[in-house]
Amino acid sequence: MTFRLYPNRQTEQSLRYHRKLHKDLYNAAVYNRFTQYQKFNHSISYFEQQNSLPAFKEVWIEYKEISSQALQATLKRVDFAFERWFKGLGKRPKFKSIRHYSGWTYPAKTGYSVDSNGENGYLVLSKIGRIQMRGKAKYWGTPTTCTIVYRNSQWYASITVEVLAQVFQPKVLPTGAIGIDLGCKSALSITDGENHQQIETPKFLRNAEHKIKQASKKKRRKIAPNRKKKIKASRRWKRADAKVSKLTRKVANQRLNWVHQVATEIVSSNSFVATEKLEVTKMTRKAKKGKRKKQKAGLNKSILDVGFGMLKSTIKYKVEQIGGVFIEVPTKRVKPSQTCPKCGYQHKKTLDIRVHECSICGYVQDRDIAAAEVMLYWATGNLMGLGTSLIDAESPSSTSITRKTAGSMRQLGAKKRQKSKSIGLDSETQTSTK
């Protein structure tokens, strides 16, 4: 749950000061890792940096007023960035400026307290003060972690809570089963085998594109900042930059609101959803040198305007939240857009062919609706000509496994438990020898 914070002038100065301290610690930890490896060929782990925090505080006494667990969470961010880099999931960790360091995290119940019942209330941060917050949570429980975020010149608190599983379960579980095909012309093509529905693309970015271009053009005419030439941004440039940010932020908020509305409507009557397994990052890569570079750029913009990844992940977590089943059909194996949902015969179709016409059984249907039918029939085991394997469909990829395990806070608990056990065994051996 994310709440908007309304600090007074003194509290906001403290928030900015703490944000700067966490940014400096992050950069110091990154520098320490690179220096130790380059000069001494020693690879530093998270636990070494964590154990050096007391000595670090003795030198940099300003860090004594910050919660130790909050400092550990910042070091964990560094460890997570290096783990992603080592496994090929991210780029080489870089030093961050204050503009690109959003905030910090309280990973446990120490260092902060929440005075709220899920709607508005107050947030109390140690060494900072009491801050009024506004917002409403759909579910509320016991707060566990709190992340302070500074975004678009505004402060936010992202609070995670422990909620009983019974809260998410509806009184009557929906019995509907549908297949969904995502596209650019029709954002969602939905079918249950008999009834079909197509939800048109809202085109939030396309509708606001003209205003964004005009605002960006005015911004380019102002004196922009240049660090190398030591030129500061003019006030007019700052106002123009704020206007561009406001327009783009509005587009993002509209898309997020639309995604949640669509996902809620789907989950309200369906507990079984089958859709295609998409890799949006690869789909929206820039085109190589060629004649169709502009066409590929337009396609990428349309895909990102719909928000394929966000739409699919939102539907997935809402379905699983009520105890339903979400299936990702392996696209390379099943080929939904090339397969006939009635007979299972596969024949290639180019993107300009928008109607499915089977030359074997004569079935005629809209291309996207036919693809949604293929995914639904495959997931339920009713697709002719192709076998169904839910194990293959639900098994996570290697990247998802590494993302979940890389830099996990569970490593800290496991390491401490292992250390405590070893200390206990050593004490027992010492008493036995005596």
Summary of the structure (lengths in Angstrom):
residues: 434
radius of gyration: 26.4
end to end distance: 56.2
largest distance: 88.7
contacts: 1203
relative contact order: 0.10
helix: 50%
strand: 20%
